[in-house]
């Protein structure tokens, strides 16, 4: 959970690096919360779906979109790439799975937690 809250503390921070743990914990916890909101809303009777999402789910996704982009950009910087590499679907995921640079790179010191 500390990685989830660490990403929230850097809400609008594109500078620096994010470790693999920080990125993936943040991503998976957001997926879990989103699924819980979605299935909870469906069970509560929210039948109106917008792009296959319920309104509580969409509100949460809207709130978490910017931190998710920021932690993704910092993750790309940890592996020595720019944040734009996150937009290449398969390559971005492969980079997010890769170990970060051991030494300092142009984006800062190694992400350690």
N, C-alpha and C positions, 0 to 999 in steps of 0.2 A: 504494500500500500504506500510505502514511502516514495516510490517512484511515481505513482499516480499523483500524489500531492506535490512532488517536486516539479512535475510538468505543469501543474496549475500555478505554482508560484512563478514560473517563467512564462506566464500567459502570453505575452506578446514579444518574447525574446527570440529573435532570429540569430543572434550572435552566440557563438560558443558551440559546444558539442554535447550530444546526448548519447549515453551508452546504449547498448543493445537492450539491456534490462529496462532502462527508463522508457524507451520507445515501445517495446512489446508489452510491458505491464500496462502502460497507459492505453495502448490500443485494445488489448484484450479486456480490460476492465470496462472501457467504454462500450465495447460490443456486448458484454454481459449486461450492463445497465440498460442499454438500448433494447436488447431482447426482452428483459424483464418488463420494461415500460410498455413495449409493444404487446406482449402476451397478456399483461395485466390489463391494459386498455381494452383488448379484444374480449377478455373474460368479463370485464365490467360493462360491456355493451357498446363500446365505441365502434360502431360499424362503418363509419365513414372513413375510407382510406384515401390518402392522397399519395400517389405513386407507391402504393402498397405499404404505406406507413401511416400509423395513427397520429393524431395531433400531439399527444404527450411525447411520443417518440421524436416527432419532427422538431418540437421545441427543444428537447434535449440535444438533438443533433446540431441544431442551430447554435446552441450555447457552447458546444464543445468543438465546433468546426475550427475556429482559429487556434486554440491550443493544440489540436491535432496536426494542423498544418505546421505550426511552429516546431513541435517536437520532431516531426518528420524532416523538416529542413535541417534542424540541428543533428539529426541522425545521419543524414547524407553528408554533412560537414565532418562528422566523426570518421567517416570512411574516406575523407579527402575529396569529396565531390561537392558540387554546388547543389542547392536545394531543387533546382530544376530537374535533376535526375529523378526525383520523386514522381514526376509526371509521366515517366515512361513505365507503363504498367508492370511488366515482368521484371525488367531490369531494376526498377525501384525496389521491388520486394527482395530481389536477390542481394542488392546492396544493403538493405535493412537487416538481412540475416548475417551479413559478413561481419567479422571482427573489425573493430575500429583500429585506426592507426595507433601503433604502440608509442611512437614518439609524438612530440608536439607537431601540429601542422599549421597551415596558414590561418586556420579558424580558431586556434587556441590550444591550450594544454589538454592532455588526455582526460577524458571524462572518467572520473573515479568516484565511486560511492560505495 
